[in-house]
Amino acid sequence: FYFSLSLGGLIGSFGILLAGPFLFKFNKLLSADFLLVLFFIVLGFWFHLEKFKFKRILTALFCMVIFGFYIFGFFKNNDEFSLRNFYGIYQIKVKNNLKSLYNGTTLHGSQDLSAPKKPLAYYHYTSPIGEILRKNDFKNMASIGLGVGNLLAYGKPDQTWDIIEIDPVVINIAKNHFSYIKNCPSKLNFMVGDGRII
């Protein structure tokens, strides 16, 4: 009993930590867990309802429910982009001309597709950082964390920005799916690593 319990924990841990990120580019482990639970419920019905007259019909209906859940919940993914790596699950969602980058449920920046040069989220024009950058002409700037590049909306032609980002995937996302980097007239230096060390 204890060996089986330990073995199950080992297999489950392997699935979540190693197989899950390799098999799924977005977070569908919860759907997979539900499917597994439903599978064992059906298995239980099959072996423990021997005297039940409509056992096969009930099991078939239950299988149809599982299959429907599988199709709807497991493959449903309306994101423009999704990727999973060591740092989390990145998703780009577009709704009403607003393109946003999420890591799990945390918003990492947005861009208004109808006004692509306008900074949004924490860096809008009336935010504290927005007011400081609009009222001062700094020659050298440093930013720890890139997100989608909202801060670069304040970049000026005579400025140099050092951008420190721990995850190179975020740099690729900002370059390929958002236009703040492309629209920034400043000289940009990207550094990959921990901002506490660089």
N, C-alpha and C positions, 0 to 999 in steps of 0.2 A: 504493500500500500504506500509506504513512505517513498520507496524507490520510484513508483509510478507518479506520485505527486511531484517529486523533485524533477523527474524527467519532463513532465508537462511544463513545469516552470522554466526549465532550460530551453525547451522547444519554443515556448511563448516568447521568452526574452530574445532568442535568436531571431524570431520572426519580426519582432518590433524594432530591434536595434539594427539588424543587418539586412534581412530580406525585405522589410517594408520600404525603406528608402530606396532600395535598388529597383523594386518592382513598381512602386507608385511614385509618379512625379508630383502628385498632390496628395493631400491627407485623406485617404480612404480606408485607413486602418479600422476606424470605428464601424464602417459599413461591413468590412470583412469580419469583424468580431460578431456583429449581428447575424450575418449569414451563417457563421459557424454555430452560434447558439441555436438558430432555427433548424439547422441541419440535425443537431442532436435531439431537438424536440421531436422532429419527424421520426428519427430513428427510435426514440422512446415509444412513440405512438405505435410504430410498426411491430415492435416486439412485446409490448405490454397490453395491447388491445386485441388479443387473439380471439376473444369471444364476441368482439364487436362486429356486427353484420356488415357495416359499411366501411370497414377499416381501409380497404384499398381506395375507395372514393375519397374518404377523408384525407388520406395521405397524399393522393394526387392533387386535391385542392390546396393542401398545405404547400406542396411543392410548387404549385403555380404562384402562390403568394410569395414564396421565397424567390422564385425566378423574377417576378415582377419587381420586387424590392431590389433585387440585384441589378436589373436593367436600369431602373429609375435612380437608385441611390448610388450605385457603384460607378457608373459611367457618366453620370451627369456632371458636366464641367463646362460652364459657359464663360470661363475666363479667357481673356485675350492671350494671356501667357501664364504658365505656372511651372514652377521648378522647386525641387526639394534638394537641400544639401545639409551640411553639418550645422549651418546657422539657422535653419528653419525652412518654412514653406513659403516661397514667394508667389504672390498672385497679383496679376494686373487686371483690374476690373474697370469697365467703361460703362458709365450710365449718365445719360443726359449731357453729353459733351464733356463730362468730367472723367478723366483717366486717373486712377489711383493705384498705388503700390501698397500691398499689404504683406506683412510677414506674420503669418497666423492671423490674429485679429487686430494686430497693431498697424495703424496707418503710418506709412513712411514717406508720404508726400503725394501731392495731387497736381494735375495740370489741366487747366481749362482749354480744351481744344479750339474754342472760338477766340481765345485770347492767350495764346501759348507763351507770351513773354511776361505774363502777370504772375507774380509769386503768390502762392496760396498756402493753406494750412497754417503752420506756426509762424510763417515768414511774410505774411501779407503786409501791405504798405503801412498800416496803422499799428502793427505789432511793435514792441520795443526794439527788436533788432532791425525791423524795417525802417523805423524813424532814425535810428543811429546811422545806418548805412546810407540813407538818402541825404542826411544833413552833413555828413563828413566825407572827405576825400582821402581815404586811406590808400597808401601805395602798395602795401603788402598785406595780404589776407591769408588766414589759415582756417580751415574748417575740418572739424573731426566728425566724420560721418557724412556721407553724400546724400543718401536717400534718392530722390528723383532729380535733385539738383536745384531745388527751389531758391536757395540762397544765391545761386549764380545769376539770377535775374537782376541782381544789383551790381553785377560786374561792370567795370568801366574799361575803356581801351588801354589806359595807362597803368592798370593794376596787374599784379601777379598773385594768383591764388594757389596755395598749397592745400590740396584736398587729401585728407587721410581717411582711408576706408579699410576696414578689416576684412571685408569680403569682396573679392574681385568680381563676383557675380553681380553685385549691386552696381559696380561701375559699368559693366556690360549692359545691364538693364537700363540704366540712366542714359547711356549713349544710344542704344538701339530702339528704345521704346518711348523715350521722352526727348524733348528738344531744347531743354535749358542749357545743356552743354554746347550744343551746336549754335545756339543763339548768343552765347556769352562772348563778348569781344575781348575779354581779359586773357592773359596768358595763364594756362592751367597746368599745374603739375600734380599728377596723381601718385599717391604713395599708398601701397598696400601694406597694412600692418596694424598693430595695436596703437592707438593714439596715445596711450600712457607711456609707450616706449620710444616711439619715433620722435 
